[in-house]
Amino acid sequence: MKMFRVVAITIACAALAAAQDKVTVPLSNPSQAATVKVHLISGSITVTGGGTAGQVVIESGGRSGSRRAPRDVPEGMHRIDMNAAFDAEEDHNVVTIGSGMNGMGSSVTITVPTNTSLELKSVNGGKIAVSGVSGELDVENINGSIELKDVSGAVVASSQNGSVVASIDKVTPNKPMSFTSLNGKVDVTLPADTKAHLRMKTDNGSVYSDFDVKLDATAAKPVVEDSRNQGGKYRIRVDRSVYGSINGGGPEYRFETMNGNIMIHKK
């Protein structure tokens, strides 16, 4: 039976920012693909592929924002920041990185092997940027944009207040994907031979594409809900999404925003 190591590292953000140090987390099995999970309360995330096989390198940057002094602080006094520590843990080729709860975020830069799946989540503090990675990408940013450049695999990307921009070199066949924003544009570039069924919806904007999209007018059928026998109401819901297919169709790709345009480019 092969034993796997668990490596746990605590990174003091303020010290790393001053010294520009890097922390290397070794993988249990360098020959296998890695998974990196980053959950931040506040801070930007940058992930770059193409790093050394068998390791994940983490570097903490400066604070992502500043706070005004409370009114009860006398004039002339300055704040001494507390360390907003990051914890990193490796188990079975899964590296999990988390931050403290004090809300004083710091940016984090991570270099990973090319074949790495990512789960990236941030609430406040800036952009999530990924480049040169191949794997399953699950990216969520509440108050900030998402930028995915030269990635491959299957993508689920969602922003509440920011744009979602993705350039994909190669897609995973038969895997659905989703690109959504509440307040921001959705701009996605796909390989020219991508086969997919498209579901597109914007409430305040337009949809553009240079693909030859075959629209399906029958897909958006009204949905009838009749619960009058149980004392309810008779209701008809109309799906405002536009459905279509490219290159004969395939898995469903969802493109949706409330406020912004949707652009689907052919690479």
C-alpha atoms as a printed R data frame, in Angstrom:
    type eleno elety resid chain resno       x      y       z
1   ATOM     1    CA   MET     A     1   0.000  0.000   0.000
2   ATOM     2    CA   LYS     A     2   1.393  3.375  -0.999
3   ATOM     3    CA   MET     A     3   1.304  6.057   1.684
4   ATOM     4    CA   PHE     A     4   0.567  9.663   0.717
5   ATOM     5    CA   ARG     A     5   1.991 12.616   2.564
6   ATOM     6    CA   VAL     A     6  -0.024 15.558   3.873
7   ATOM     7    CA   VAL     A     7   1.931 18.805   3.833
8   ATOM     8    CA   ALA     A     8   0.511 21.774   5.748
9   ATOM     9    CA   ILE     A     9   2.123 25.212   5.515
10  ATOM    10    CA   THR     A    10   1.103 28.526   7.083
11  ATOM    11    CA   ILE     A    11   2.172 31.611   5.153
12  ATOM    12    CA   ALA     A    12   2.323 35.018   6.847
13  ATOM    13    CA   CYS     A    13   1.222 37.398   4.107
14  ATOM    14    CA   ALA     A    14   2.903 40.526   5.440
15  ATOM    15    CA   ALA     A    15   6.258 38.788   5.799
16  ATOM    16    CA   LEU     A    16   6.058 37.266   2.330
17  ATOM    17    CA   ALA     A    17   5.099 40.569   0.754
18  ATOM    18    CA   ALA     A    18   8.107 42.247   2.319
19  ATOM    19    CA   ALA     A    19  10.630 39.507   1.560
20  ATOM    20    CA   GLN     A    20   9.166 38.389  -1.783
21  ATOM    21    CA   ASP     A    21   9.575 34.777  -0.682
22  ATOM    22    CA   LYS     A    22   7.981 31.822  -2.398
23  ATOM    23    CA   VAL     A    23   6.681 28.665  -0.784
24  ATOM    24    CA   THR     A    24   6.851 25.368  -2.673
25  ATOM    25    CA   VAL     A    25   4.333 22.630  -1.917
26  ATOM    26    CA   PRO     A    26   5.439 19.173  -3.162
27  ATOM    27    CA   LEU     A    27   2.859 16.840  -4.677
28  ATOM    28    CA   SER     A    28   2.400 13.302  -3.393
29  ATOM    29    CA   ASN     A    29   2.525 11.829  -6.899
30  ATOM    30    CA   PRO     A    30   4.413 14.049  -9.379
31  ATOM    31    CA   SER     A    31   3.433 11.860 -12.336
32  ATOM    32    CA   GLN     A    32  -0.295 12.524 -11.889
33  ATOM    33    CA   ALA     A    33  -2.385 15.628 -12.535
34  ATOM    34    CA   ALA     A    34  -2.893 18.036  -9.652
35  ATOM    35    CA   THR     A    35  -5.894 19.878  -8.257
36  ATOM    36    CA   VAL     A    36  -5.554 23.294  -6.625
37  ATOM    37    CA   LYS     A    37  -8.339 24.840  -4.553
38  ATOM    38    CA   VAL     A    38  -8.161 28.481  -3.438
39  ATOM    39    CA   HIS     A    39 -10.866 30.092  -1.299
40  ATOM    40    CA   LEU     A    40 -10.296 33.746  -0.331
41  ATOM    41    CA   ILE     A    41 -12.509 36.111   1.617
42  ATOM    42    CA   SER     A    42 -10.694 39.099   0.154
43  ATOM    43    CA   GLY     A    43  -7.954 39.163  -2.448
44  ATOM    44    CA   SER     A    44  -7.103 38.565  -6.078
45  ATOM    45    CA   ILE     A    45  -5.946 35.208  -7.454
46  ATOM    46    CA   THR     A    46  -3.483 34.628 -10.303
47  ATOM    47    CA   VAL     A    47  -2.684 31.109 -11.505
48  ATOM    48    CA   THR     A    48  -0.105 30.349 -14.199
49  ATOM    49    CA   GLY     A    49   0.504 26.946 -15.754
50  ATOM    50    CA   GLY     A    50   3.721 25.512 -17.073
51  ATOM    51    CA   GLY     A    51   5.471 25.227 -13.724
52  ATOM    52    CA   THR     A    52   7.783 22.458 -12.591
53  ATOM    53    CA   ALA     A    53   6.142 19.033 -12.500
54  ATOM    54    CA   GLY     A    54   5.429 17.704  -9.032
55  ATOM    55    CA   GLN     A    55   5.116 21.000  -7.210
56  ATOM    56    CA   VAL     A    56   2.895 24.025  -6.662
57  ATOM    57    CA   VAL     A    57   4.566 27.370  -5.935
58  ATOM    58    CA   ILE     A    58   2.663 29.963  -3.890
59  ATOM    59    CA   GLU     A    59   3.618 33.614  -3.539
60  ATOM    60    CA   SER     A    60   1.721 36.213  -1.543
61  ATOM    61    CA   GLY     A    61   1.506 39.766  -2.812
62  ATOM    62    CA   GLY     A    62   0.564 43.062  -1.219
63  ATOM    63    CA   ARG     A    63  -2.738 43.927   0.376
64  ATOM    64    CA   SER     A    64  -5.613 44.107  -2.055
65  ATOM    65    CA   GLY     A    65  -7.099 47.198  -0.471
66  ATOM    66    CA   SER     A    66  -6.939 49.656   2.414
67  ATOM    67    CA   ARG     A    67  -9.304 50.698   5.141
68  ATOM    68    CA   ARG     A    68  -9.924 54.140   6.592
69  ATOM    69    CA   ALA     A    69  -9.050 54.722  10.213
70  ATOM    70    CA   PRO     A    70 -12.032 54.645  12.593
71  ATOM    71    CA   ARG     A    71 -13.233 58.000  13.882
72  ATOM    72    CA   ASP     A    72 -12.120 57.272  17.447
73  ATOM    73    CA   VAL     A    73  -8.417 56.966  16.444
74  ATOM    74    CA   PRO     A    74  -6.447 60.121  17.416
75  ATOM    75    CA   GLU     A    75  -4.881 62.139  14.610
76  ATOM    76    CA   GLY     A    76  -1.298 61.272  13.794
77  ATOM    77    CA   MET     A    77  -1.545 57.597  14.698
78  ATOM    78    CA   HIS     A    78  -0.994 54.919  12.067
79  ATOM    79    CA   ARG     A    79  -2.279 51.379  11.812
80  ATOM    80    CA   ILE     A    80  -0.015 48.369  12.241
81  ATOM    81    CA   ASP     A    81  -1.443 45.588  10.105
82  ATOM    82    CA   MET     A    82  -1.958 42.118  11.455
83  ATOM    83    CA   ASN     A    83  -0.721 39.166   9.429
84  ATOM    84    CA   ALA     A    84  -3.475 37.732   7.227
85  ATOM    85    CA   ALA     A    85  -2.193 34.165   7.147
86  ATOM    86    CA   PHE     A    86  -2.683 31.702   4.324
87  ATOM    87    CA   ASP     A    87  -2.874 27.998   5.011
88  ATOM    88    CA   ALA     A    88  -1.782 25.505   2.362
89  ATOM    89    CA   GLU     A    89  -2.368 21.779   2.617
90  ATOM    90    CA   GLU     A    90  -1.503 18.965   0.202
91  ATOM    91    CA   ASP     A    91  -3.233 15.599   0.268
92  ATOM    92    CA   HIS     A    92  -3.306 13.060  -2.603
93  ATOM    93    CA   ASN     A    93  -2.199 15.723  -5.147
94  ATOM    94    CA   VAL     A    94  -4.896 18.151  -3.979
95  ATOM    95    CA   VAL     A    95  -3.500 21.464  -2.745
96  ATOM    96    CA   THR     A    96  -5.959 23.555  -0.707
97  ATOM    97    CA   ILE     A    97  -5.181 27.204   0.019
98  ATOM    98    CA   GLY     A    98  -7.282 29.355   2.328
99  ATOM    99    CA   SER     A    99  -7.056 32.765   3.994
100 ATOM   100    CA   GLY     A   100  -7.889 34.248   7.369
101 ATOM   101    CA   MET     A   101 -11.208 35.794   8.288
102 ATOM   102    CA   ASN     A   102 -10.074 39.332   9.142
103 ATOM   103    CA   GLY     A   103 -11.160 40.716   5.764
104 ATOM   104    CA   MET     A   104  -7.767 42.279   5.012
105 ATOM   105    CA   GLY     A   105  -7.038 40.439   1.819
106 ATOM   106    CA   SER     A   106  -3.816 39.942  -0.037
107 ATOM   107    CA   SER     A   107  -3.260 38.834  -3.590
108 ATOM   108    CA   VAL     A   108  -1.911 35.341  -4.163
109 ATOM   109    CA   THR     A   109   0.062 34.138  -7.175
110 ATOM   110    CA   ILE     A   110   0.343 30.417  -7.848
111 ATOM   111    CA   THR     A   111   2.452 28.548 -10.391
112 ATOM   112    CA   VAL     A   112   1.209 25.044 -11.197
113 ATOM   113    CA   PRO     A   113   2.007 22.199 -13.621
114 ATOM   114    CA   THR     A   114   0.119 22.528 -16.888
115 ATOM   115    CA   ASN     A   115  -2.168 19.553 -16.159
116 ATOM   116    CA   THR     A   116  -3.933 21.003 -13.131
117 ATOM   117    CA   SER     A   117  -7.620 21.342 -12.281
118 ATOM   118    CA   LEU     A   118  -8.640 24.477 -10.397
119 ATOM   119    CA   GLU     A   119 -11.324 25.507  -7.936
120 ATOM   120    CA   LEU     A   120 -10.940 29.251  -7.353
121 ATOM   121    CA   LYS     A   121 -13.292 31.396  -5.280
122 ATOM   122    CA   SER     A   122 -12.989 34.987  -4.039
123 ATOM   123    CA   VAL     A   123 -15.546 37.314  -2.470
124 ATOM   124    CA   ASN     A   124 -13.876 40.743  -2.473
125 ATOM   125    CA   GLY     A   125 -10.655 42.241  -3.633
126 ATOM   126    CA   GLY     A   126  -9.985 41.953  -7.326
127 ATOM   127    CA   LYS     A   127  -9.616 39.806 -10.416
128 ATOM   128    CA   ILE     A   128  -9.178 36.081 -10.814
129 ATOM   129    CA   ALA     A   129  -6.761 35.400 -13.691
130 ATOM   130    CA   VAL     A   130  -5.705 32.000 -15.058
131 ATOM   131    CA   SER     A   131  -3.368 31.231 -17.959
132 ATOM   132    CA   GLY     A   132  -1.747 28.176 -19.515
133 ATOM   133    CA   VAL     A   133  -3.645 25.536 -17.530
134 ATOM   134    CA   SER     A   134  -5.334 22.362 -18.766
135 ATOM   135    CA   GLY     A   135  -7.978 20.702 -16.594
136 ATOM   136    CA   GLU     A   136 -11.407 21.247 -15.065
137 ATOM   137    CA   LEU     A   137 -11.760 24.907 -14.085
138 ATOM   138    CA   ASP     A   138 -14.380 26.008 -11.549
139 ATOM   139    CA   VAL     A   139 -14.007 29.770 -11.023
140 ATOM   140    CA   GLU     A   140 -16.276 32.050  -8.987
141 ATOM   141    CA   ASN     A   141 -15.745 35.729  -8.182
142 ATOM   142    CA   ILE     A   142 -18.402 37.694  -6.318
143 ATOM   143    CA   ASN     A   143 -17.040 41.234  -6.674
144 ATOM   144    CA   GLY     A   144 -14.483 41.126  -9.446
145 ATOM   145    CA   SER     A   145 -13.792 39.975 -12.970
146 ATOM   146    CA   ILE     A   146 -12.596 36.630 -14.332
147 ATOM   147    CA   GLU     A   147  -9.984 36.283 -17.077
148 ATOM   148    CA   LEU     A   148  -9.006 32.888 -18.480
149 ATOM   149    CA   LYS     A   149  -6.278 32.931 -21.142
150 ATOM   150    CA   ASP     A   150  -4.951 30.022 -23.217
151 ATOM   151    CA   VAL     A   151  -6.640 27.375 -21.071
152 ATOM   152    CA   SER     A   152  -7.892 23.929 -22.051
153 ATOM   153    CA   GLY     A   153 -10.489 21.582 -20.611
154 ATOM   154    CA   ALA     A   154 -13.951 22.218 -19.181
155 ATOM   155    CA   VAL     A   155 -14.856 25.591 -17.664
156 ATOM   156    CA   VAL     A   156 -17.500 26.822 -15.240
157 ATOM   157    CA   ALA     A   157 -16.956 30.559 -14.634
158 ATOM   158    CA   SER     A   158 -19.296 32.876 -12.729
159 ATOM   159    CA   SER     A   159 -19.059 36.505 -11.589
160 ATOM   160    CA   GLN     A   160 -21.680 38.570  -9.787
161 ATOM   161    CA   ASN     A   161 -20.137 41.987 -10.413
162 ATOM   162    CA   GLY     A   162 -17.567 41.751 -13.158
163 ATOM   163    CA   SER     A   163 -16.890 40.545 -16.659
164 ATOM   164    CA   VAL     A   164 -16.122 36.948 -17.649
165 ATOM   165    CA   VAL     A   165 -13.512 36.700 -20.424
166 ATOM   166    CA   ALA     A   166 -12.173 33.317 -21.548
167 ATOM   167    CA   SER     A   167  -9.935 32.147 -24.383
168 ATOM   168    CA   ILE     A   168  -9.957 28.351 -24.691
169 ATOM   169    CA   ASP     A   169  -7.421 26.461 -26.788
170 ATOM   170    CA   LYS     A   170  -9.007 22.999 -26.507
171 ATOM   171    CA   VAL     A   171 -12.299 21.860 -25.004
172 ATOM   172    CA   THR     A   172 -13.042 18.544 -23.319
173 ATOM   173    CA   PRO     A   173 -15.446 16.574 -25.566
174 ATOM   174    CA   ASN     A   174 -18.936 15.871 -24.167
175 ATOM   175    CA   LYS     A   175 -18.399 18.159 -21.160
176 ATOM   176    CA   PRO     A   176 -20.897 20.999 -20.572
177 ATOM   177    CA   MET     A   177 -19.575 24.471 -19.801
178 ATOM   178    CA   SER     A   178 -21.008 27.643 -18.292
179 ATOM   179    CA   PHE     A   179 -20.029 31.334 -18.452
180 ATOM   180    CA   THR     A   180 -22.281 33.671 -16.454
181 ATOM   181    CA   SER     A   181 -22.302 37.157 -14.980
182 ATOM   182    CA   LEU     A   182 -24.877 39.322 -13.271
183 ATOM   183    CA   ASN     A   183 -23.337 42.702 -14.057
184 ATOM   184    CA   GLY     A   184 -20.741 42.400 -16.785
185 ATOM   185    CA   LYS     A   185 -20.029 41.181 -20.281
186 ATOM   186    CA   VAL     A   186 -19.447 37.530 -21.192
187 ATOM   187    CA   ASP     A   187 -16.720 37.210 -23.840
188 ATOM   188    CA   VAL     A   188 -15.630 33.678 -24.791
189 ATOM   189    CA   THR     A   189 -13.323 32.432 -27.557
190 ATOM   190    CA   LEU     A   190 -13.670 28.772 -28.584
191 ATOM   191    CA   PRO     A   191 -11.778 26.534 -31.020
192 ATOM   192    CA   ALA     A   192 -13.264 26.712 -34.509
193 ATOM   193    CA   ASP     A   193 -14.205 23.000 -34.509
194 ATOM   194    CA   THR     A   194 -16.099 23.093 -31.185
195 ATOM   195    CA   LYS     A   195 -19.299 21.043 -31.231
196 ATOM   196    CA   ALA     A   196 -21.896 22.343 -28.799
197 ATOM   197    CA   HIS     A   197 -25.481 23.282 -28.137
198 ATOM   198    CA   LEU     A   198 -25.631 26.916 -27.023
199 ATOM   199    CA   ARG     A   199 -27.954 28.474 -24.479
200 ATOM   200    CA   MET     A   200 -27.644 32.280 -24.568
201 ATOM   201    CA   LYS     A   201 -29.454 34.899 -22.498
202 ATOM   202    CA   THR     A   202 -28.951 38.600 -21.711
203 ATOM   203    CA   ASP     A   203 -31.597 40.873 -20.211
204 ATOM   204    CA   ASN     A   204 -29.909 44.177 -21.026
205 ATOM   205    CA   GLY     A   205 -27.585 43.607 -23.941
206 ATOM   206    CA   SER     A   206 -27.110 41.693 -27.192
207 ATOM   207    CA   VAL     A   207 -25.536 38.430 -28.360
208 ATOM   208    CA   TYR     A   208 -22.824 38.383 -31.044
209 ATOM   209    CA   SER     A   209 -20.908 35.508 -32.649
210 ATOM   210    CA   ASP     A   210 -18.818 34.786 -35.739
211 ATOM   211    CA   PHE     A   211 -19.719 31.083 -35.534
212 ATOM   212    CA   ASP     A   212 -22.379 29.770 -37.901
213 ATOM   213    CA   VAL     A   213 -25.008 29.320 -35.193
214 ATOM   214    CA   LYS     A   214 -28.041 27.223 -36.170
215 ATOM   215    CA   LEU     A   215 -30.867 28.655 -34.103
216 ATOM   216    CA   ASP     A   216 -33.503 26.344 -32.638
217 ATOM   217    CA   ALA     A   217 -36.797 28.200 -32.252
218 ATOM   218    CA   THR     A   218 -38.557 25.144 -30.813
219 ATOM   219    CA   ALA     A   219 -36.220 24.781 -27.828
220 ATOM   220    CA   ALA     A   220 -37.643 27.733 -25.870
221 ATOM   221    CA   LYS     A   221 -41.124 26.389 -25.279
222 ATOM   222    CA   PRO     A   222 -43.420 27.956 -22.663
223 ATOM   223    CA   VAL     A   223 -43.608 26.028 -19.400
224 ATOM   224    CA   VAL     A   224 -47.106 25.555 -17.987
225 ATOM   225    CA   GLU     A   225 -47.613 25.166 -14.237
226 ATOM   226    CA   ASP     A   226 -51.151 24.297 -13.163
227 ATOM   227    CA   SER     A   227 -51.657 23.871  -9.420
228 ATOM   228    CA   ARG     A   228 -55.289 24.998  -9.252
229 ATOM   229    CA   ASN     A   229 -56.362 21.590  -7.975
230 ATOM   230    CA   GLN     A   230 -54.194 22.230  -4.906
231 ATOM   231    CA   GLY     A   231 -55.494 25.760  -4.419
232 ATOM   232    CA   GLY     A   232 -52.691 27.299  -6.455
233 ATOM   233    CA   LYS     A   233 -52.525 29.202  -9.705
234 ATOM   234    CA   TYR     A   234 -52.250 28.588 -13.411
235 ATOM   235    CA   ARG     A   235 -48.955 30.019 -14.601
236 ATOM   236    CA   ILE     A   236 -47.067 30.156 -17.917
237 ATOM   237    CA   ARG     A   237 -43.328 30.846 -17.844
238 ATOM   238    CA   VAL     A   238 -41.564 31.838 -21.049
239 ATOM   239    CA   ASP     A   239 -37.876 31.037 -21.328
240 ATOM   240    CA   ARG     A   240 -36.144 34.125 -22.723
241 ATOM   241    CA   SER     A   241 -33.017 32.184 -23.635
242 ATOM   242    CA   VAL     A   242 -31.939 31.745 -27.247
243 ATOM   243    CA   TYR     A   243 -30.900 28.222 -28.237
244 ATOM   244    CA   GLY     A   244 -28.662 27.159 -31.080
245 ATOM   245    CA   SER     A   245 -25.907 24.777 -32.129
246 ATOM   246    CA   ILE     A   246 -22.459 25.008 -33.698
247 ATOM   247    CA   ASN     A   247 -20.773 22.335 -35.825
248 ATOM   248    CA   GLY     A   248 -23.709 19.975 -35.468
249 ATOM   249    CA   GLY     A   249 -24.208 20.316 -31.728
250 ATOM   250    CA   GLY     A   250 -22.812 18.645 -28.640
251 ATOM   251    CA   PRO     A   251 -22.846 19.299 -24.870
252 ATOM   252    CA   GLU     A   252 -24.674 22.387 -23.601
253 ATOM   253    CA   TYR     A   253 -22.663 25.599 -23.260
254 ATOM   254    CA   ARG     A   254 -24.439 28.264 -21.226
255 ATOM   255    CA   PHE     A   255 -23.764 31.974 -21.756
256 ATOM   256    CA   GLU     A   256 -25.766 34.317 -19.548
257 ATOM   257    CA   THR     A   257 -25.648 37.846 -18.130
258 ATOM   258    CA   MET     A   258 -28.235 40.288 -16.866
259 ATOM   259    CA   ASN     A   259 -26.431 43.514 -17.735
260 ATOM   260    CA   GLY     A   260 -23.982 43.244 -20.612
261 ATOM   261    CA   ASN     A   261 -23.305 41.814 -24.045
262 ATOM   262    CA   ILE     A   262 -22.449 38.217 -24.885
263 ATOM   263    CA   MET     A   263 -19.713 37.598 -27.471
264 ATOM   264    CA   ILE     A   264 -18.815 34.116 -28.691
265 ATOM   265    CA   HIS     A   265 -15.683 34.168 -30.858
266 ATOM   266    CA   LYS     A   266 -14.222 31.552 -33.180
267 ATOM   267    CA   LYS     A   267 -10.497 31.077 -32.502
